[in-house]
Amino acid sequence: MNDVNNAFDKGKHSVLIQNRDSMELEGIKDVGGFNEEVITAESECGGIVIRGNNLHVDELNLELGKLKISGRISAFIYNDKVAGKGFWGRVFS
């Protein structure tokens, strides 16, 4: 149970889903990858997987920790594993 509590102590994170057609997230640290069916990200509270159809990243601002997505959202999953290194992490590894 302490692991769950520690995840929430890391920082602020919020999710707003509107009519399953758009999503706004705050507390995003990195985006591991995305295509029209899956978006993976790392938040202040752990990894996130978003599944759907025709998914598009409309806005990404890692300095402010914001991510805006549009498309048909079918699933939103928290994952304790790291979502991915991101583009620059793969380039410099």
N, C-alpha and C positions, 0 to 999 in steps of 0.2 A: 504494500500500500504506500510505502514511502516513496517509491519510484514515481507513482502517479502524482503525489503531492509535489515532488521535486520538479516535475515537468511543468507544472503550473506556476511555480515560483520563478521560472527563468525570465519571464517577461510578459508583456501584454500581447494578446492575439485576439482578433475578432473576425467574424465571417458574416456576411449579409448575402443571402440568396433571394433573388426576386423572381418569382414565377418560373423557376427552373430555367430561365433564359439568360440571366446575368448573375454575376457573383463579384463581390468586392471583399478582399481580404486585407487585413492589416497585421503587422508583426511578421512579415515575410523576410527571411534572411537570404534566400537563394532560390532560383528556379533550376531544377535539375534537367528538365527537358519538357518538350511539348510537341504535340501534333494535333490533328483534328479530333482524336478520340481520347487522349490521355494527357494530363498535365501533372507533373510531379514538382513539388516545392518543399522547401524547408522553412518551417515557421519557428517562432520562439518556443512553441510547445511540442516540436517534433516534426516528423515528416508528414506530408499531405499528398494524397492521390485524388485527382478529380477525373472522373470518367464521363463521357458523353459523346455527342455527335456535333460536328461542325464547330468545335471549340476554337476560339480565337483569343489570344492575349491582346487585349485592347490597350492596356497600360501596365507598365512595369517600372517601378521606381524603388530600387533597393535601398537608396539613401533614406527614404521615408518609410520603407517596409510595406509598400502598397502594391497590390496586384488586382487588376480588373480583367474579368473574363466574360465573354459572351458565347452563346451557343446553347444547345440543348443539354443541360446537366442531368445526368442520370445517377451519379454516385459521388459522394464526398467521404473520404476515408482518412482517418488519422493513422499514421504508421510510425512506430518508434524507431524504425531504421532510418538512416540518413537517406534523403531523397535522391541525392546525386551530387557530384562535385560541381556541376555547372560547366559552362563552356570554358571559362578561364582556368578552372581547376584542372580540366582535362588537358588544356594546352600546356600548362606549366608543370604537370606531374611527370 
